[in-house]
């Protein structure tokens, strides 16, 4: 069953925007750049329409060849995913997005030759996705602990040996749901500030 994920207001951390741009020593960042990062973080918060969906289902088989089969006839192929799912009895598949508005505004800024603003606003979108992911995992851990489970790290198509084309079976688990995220023929998600992934639920030791 597909369950919508509700998010409250998402705070975008300007320091994270700079870290994602590879600024290692934030105290050394030029004041004008820090100011733009703060402004783009604030602007980003007004452009977000955070939405998410999850599908929790049983893990039916994990093979030594990397085959991971879950209920509903969905099957993945990845040795890395298989290692992550060792011992998992359930898998939570997720799709998260911030919507298209931020990307459009960032592109407008670039087109108007406000290149730094456009770059940092675009980066703010990934900072927002990071905040959404942490929020979701925190809630999942609380729920899982109450049910006697531990939550694994997230893995997604495109990580390690889990090919990007495996987005197709992942999205098949959401068949019939009203997602506002779609896949291109190359398995790229649109809006681009979207992520997918899988978390394993492993029974906690008594």
C-alpha positions in Angstrom: 0.0 0.0 0.0 1.3 3.5 -0.9 1.1 6.0 1.9 1.6 9.8 1.3 4.2 11.4 3.5 3.3 14.7 5.0 6.0 17.4 5.7 5.8 20.6 7.6 7.8 23.6 6.7 11.3 22.7 5.6 14.2 24.8 6.9 17.1 25.3 4.4 20.5 25.6 6.1 22.7 28.2 4.3 25.8 26.6 5.8 24.8 23.3 4.2 24.4 25.1 0.8 28.0 26.3 1.1 29.3 22.8 2.2 27.5 21.2 -0.8 29.5 23.7 -2.9 32.7 22.3 -1.4 33.5 25.3 0.9 35.5 23.4 3.6 36.2 26.4 5.9 33.0 28.4 6.3 34.7 31.1 8.2 36.8 31.8 5.1 33.9 32.2 2.8 33.6 35.8 1.5 30.9 37.8 3.3 29.1 38.5 0.0 28.8 34.8 -0.8 27.6 34.0 2.7 25.0 36.7 2.3 23.8 35.3 -1.0 23.6 31.9 0.6 21.4 33.2 3.3 19.1 35.0 0.9 18.9 31.9 -1.4 18.1 29.7 1.6 15.2 32.1 2.6 14.0 32.2 -1.0 14.1 28.4 -1.3 11.9 28.0 1.7 9.2 30.0 -0.1 9.4 27.9 -3.2 9.2 24.4 -1.7 6.2 22.1 -2.1 7.6 19.1 -0.3 5.8 15.8 -1.0 6.6 12.2 -0.4 5.3 8.7 -0.8 6.2 5.4 0.8 5.4 1.8 0.0 6.1 -0.8 2.8 6.1 -4.4 1.7 7.6 -7.8 2.7 11.1 -8.9 1.6 10.5 -12.3 0.0 14.0 -13.3 -1.1 17.5 -12.0 -1.0 19.9 -14.0 -3.2 23.7 -14.3 -3.3 23.6 -13.2 -6.9 22.1 -9.8 -5.8 18.5 -10.6 -6.6 16.1 -8.9 -4.1 12.5 -9.9 -4.5 9.7 -8.1 -2.6 6.0 -8.6 -2.4 3.9 -7.5 -5.3 6.2 -9.1 -7.9 8.8 -6.3 -7.7 12.4 -7.5 -8.2 15.7 -5.6 -8.0 19.2 -6.7 -9.0 22.1 -5.3 -6.9 24.7 -7.0 -4.8 25.0 -3.9 -2.7 21.3 -3.7 -2.1 21.2 -7.4 -1.3 23.9 -6.9 1.4 21.9 -4.0 2.8 18.8 -6.1 2.9 20.4 -9.1 4.7 18.1 -9.9 7.6 15.4 -7.4 6.6 11.9 -8.8 6.6 10.3 -5.6 5.2 11.5 -2.9 2.8 10.3 0.7 2.7 10.5 2.2 -0.8 10.2 6.0 -0.9 10.0 8.9 -3.4 10.5 12.5 -2.2 10.4 15.8 -4.1 10.4 19.5 -3.5 8.4 20.2 -6.6 9.4 22.2 -9.7 9.2 25.9 -8.6 12.7 26.2 -7.1 14.3 24.8 -10.2 12.4 27.2 -12.5 13.4 30.2 -10.4 17.1 29.1 -10.3 17.1 28.8 -14.1 15.5 32.2 -14.4 18.3 33.7 -12.3 20.9 32.0 -14.5 19.2 33.2 -17.6 19.3 36.7 -16.2 23.0 36.3 -15.5 22.7 36.2 -11.8 24.9 33.1 -11.9 26.0 32.9 -8.2 22.4 33.3 -7.0 21.1 30.7 -9.5 23.8 28.2 -8.5 23.2 28.6 -4.8 19.4 28.5 -5.1 19.7 25.3 -7.1 22.0 23.9 -4.4 19.5 25.0 -1.8 17.1 22.5 -3.4 19.4 19.6 -2.5 19.8 21.0 1.0 16.0 20.9 1.3 15.9 17.3 0.0 18.6 16.5 2.6 16.4 18.0 5.4 13.4 16.0 4.2 15.4 12.8 4.1 16.6 13.3 7.7 13.2 14.2 8.9 11.7 11.1 7.3 14.4 8.7 8.6 13.9 10.1 12.1 10.2 9.4 12.0 10.9 5.9 10.5 13.3 5.0 13.3 10.8 6.0 16.0 8.0 4.0 14.3 10.3 1.0 13.6 11.6 0.9 17.2 8.0 0.8 18.4 7.4 -2.3 16.2 10.7 -4.0 17.2 12.7 -3.1 14.1 15.9 -1.3 13.1 16.1 0.9 10.0 19.0 0.5 7.6 20.7 3.3 5.7 19.0 4.4 2.5 20.1 3.1 -0.9 18.8 4.1 -4.3 19.2 3.3 -8.0 22.4 4.9 -9.2 24.3 4.0 -6.0 27.2 1.5 -6.2 26.1 -1.4 -8.5 22.4 -0.6 -8.3 21.8 0.6 -11.8 19.8 3.7 -12.5 17.5 1.7 -14.8 16.3 0.0 -11.6 14.2 3.1 -11.0 11.6 1.4 -13.2 10.8 -1.5 -10.9 11.1 0.9 -7.9 8.5 3.1 -9.4 6.4 0.1 -10.3 5.8 -0.4 -6.6 3.9 2.9 -6.7 1.8 1.9 -9.7 -1.6 3.5 -9.4 -0.5 6.2 -6.9 -0.9 9.8 -7.8 2.8 10.7 -7.8 3.9 14.2 -9.0 7.3 12.7 -10.0 7.8 10.9 -13.2 10.7 9.1 -14.9 12.2 10.0 -18.2 13.3 7.3 -20.7 16.7 7.6 -19.2 15.2 7.0 -15.7 15.9 10.5 -14.5 13.3 11.8 -12.1 11.3 15.0 -12.9 11.2 17.3 -11.1 15.0 16.9 -10.8 15.0 17.8 -7.1 13.6 14.4 -6.3 15.0 11.3 -4.8 14.0 7.7 -4.4 15.3 4.9 -2.3 14.9 1.8 -0.2 15.3 1.2 3.5 15.4 -2.2 5.1 13.5 -3.0 8.3 15.5 -5.6 10.3 14.0 -7.2 13.5 15.9 -5.9 16.5 17.7 -8.4 18.7 15.8 -9.3 21.8 
